[in-house]
């Protein structure tokens, strides 16, 4: 999948995606998802939010039981420049 991404100049994000601003949290989730078929991969990106509609921060206690995860939910249909 990553090799295919490197051939493109834009990526289309299908469905809503949970991300985090915390490297340690990202690493923990990546390591827990590893298997014989899956490797640990962490993508670092910058989000330009011109229209205030591409993500929602779930890092407050009124939204989550785990605010320390610093979760950011990306909107379905997001298009990213590579």
N, C-alpha and C positions, 0 to 999 in steps of 0.2 A: 504494500500500500504506500509506504513512504517513497519507494522508488518511483511510483506513478506520480506522486505529488511533486517530485523534483522536476518533472517534465512539463509542469503546468505553470502558468503565470497567475492563475486565480484558483481558489478552492471554494467549493460550495459546501456549506455545513448542513447536512441533512439532519433534521430533528433538533430538538433542544439538547445542548451539551453542557454538562457540569464541568467546570474548571475551578482552579484555585489560584490565589495570589501567593500562596505559601509553598515554597519549594519542598519542604519536608512533608507536607500533606500530599503533594503530587507524587513524590517518591514512594510514600507509603502505599497509595492506591495503585501505582504502577507495579510495585513489587508484589502486591497481593493478587494482581491479575495475571501474573506470569504463569506459564505452563509450558509443556513441551512444544506447543504450537505458537506461543506468544512470548515476545521479548519485552523487556522494560524500555519504554520510550517516553520521553518527556519533551514536549514542544513548548518553546518559549515564544511568546508573541506580544505585540503591542496592538491595542485596540483603539482606533480613532472613532469616537462616538459623536459624530456631527449632529445627528438627529435625535439623540437620547432614546433610542429604541432598539439597540442591539444587545444589551445585556441587563441583568438584574443582579445586584449584589445581595447575597443571602448571608451576610456576616453579622447580622444583628439578632439579638435574642428573640425579638418578636417574629422572626422568620424561620429560625432554626434552633435546634437543641445543641448544635455544634458550631457556635460562632468562631471558634479558634481555627476552624478549617478554612476560613476566608473564602468560601465558595462564591463563584460567579457563574450564573446561569446564562449561557449564550443563546440568543434567539434562533429559532429554526429558520433556515433560508438565508443565513448570513453568508455573504460572499467575501472572501479574503484574498488580498493580493499576496503573492508568494515572494 
